[in-house]
Amino acid sequence: MPYATNGGVRIHYEVEGAGPALLLHHWTFASLDVWHELGYVDALAPDHRLLLMDSRGHGKSDAPHDALAYGPEPRVRDVLAVLDAARVDRAAFLGFSMGGWIGFECARRAPDRFRAFVIGGQHPYAQSMEGAREWLRVGAEEGPQAFIDLWEREVGPLRPAERERVAAYDFLAMRLAAQDRESVESALPGIRVPCLVFAGTRDEVHDRARRAAQEIPDARFASLPGLRHGETMARLDLVLPVVQGFLREAGA
């Protein structure tokens, strides 16, 4: 089981496929397993060397109980540690929601390590994460079943694999990870690699994501009809053609 190390924190990752490197970064309440479960690995591995990583506090990566461990700088260094461990100089980046936020931070803090960015369900402007912290407080104080009940009441049924993942959450670490995010808007005009930003039309971040794409010099925006935030990545039939088309045109 391969791990990259950043400042003593182990980051679990996997490598699949062959071709130009593409790093996949999952969202909150997930792990790298979702890329397998939803079909992205099977679809993308024939054309890309996929680097799948568990974000710190998630999956099989370490979960420090220290709020300072979850700022944007260590999160970007985690991504770079995976690239270094896999001996990849430059990669394309695909991230959704939390993964998209980390993508914007990578574009700001380490632009020379990336050939293209695909950022879904996210924007680069300041945002409060109090809602996520409140949900995670329920899990930390009342246990996994209370969190599952809340999720299914507010969002919808969880798949069996998702239920199993929730049962293993370190809710305290994940709550520390759900920090309010500072704006990286000032970095957008300086992004000099191709970018794709996408969001569902019923996603609350849709308009801000579109605005971000307009502020990046070589970016396009894809609007996916009818999709809410939490259901977007499950719609492989809608997301994959947009992503694959962009990566082909970007030479990534």
C-alpha positions, 0 to 999 in steps of 0.5 A: 500500500503506497504512501507519500509523506509530508511533514510526518503525515502519511498520504495514501495513494494508488496508481492506475493506468498508463499515459499522461499523469492525471491526479484525482482528488476526491471531495469531503465525506469520500476517499479515493475509492469513489473514483473506482465505485463511480466508474472514473478509473475504468473510463480514464485509465486507458488514456492516463496514468491516474494518481488517486489520493486520500486527502488527509483526514480521509480514507487510509491517510493519516488524520492529525487532530490538529487544526493547523494540519488542515490549512491550504499550504499542507494540503497542497504539499500533500498533493506535491508529495504524491507527485514526487512519490510517483516520480511525476514532474507535472500532472493534470489535476481533477478535483470536485468540491473539496478537491476543487478547492485544493485544485485552486490552491495548487494553481496559486501555490504550485503552478509549475507542477500542473499542465491543466486543471479540471475543477468541479462543483467549486469556486475560489472565493471565500466561504464558510464551512460552518454547515459541514462542521455542524454535520460532522459535530453530529457524527463526532458527538452522536456517532456514525448512525446519527450522521447517516440518519442526518445525511439520508434525511437531508440529502438522500440514501447512501450507497452501501459502500458509502455507509461502510465509509461513514462507519470508519470516519474519524469525525473529529479529524474531518471536522478540523479539516472543514475550515473556512476558506480564504479567497484565492481570487487574486490568483486567477488571472495568473493561471497560465495552463488550460482550465475547465470549471464545471458545475450542475445548474442546481448546484449552489456554487454554479454561478460563482464557478462560472464567474471564476472561469471568466476570470481565468485567461485560458478557461472554459465553463461547463454547465451540467443541466439539472444536477445538484452538488451532491449528485454531480459526480455520480452522473458519469454519463454527463461529466465524463464526456466534458472532462475527456474532451477537455483533456484531449484538447488540452493535450493532457 
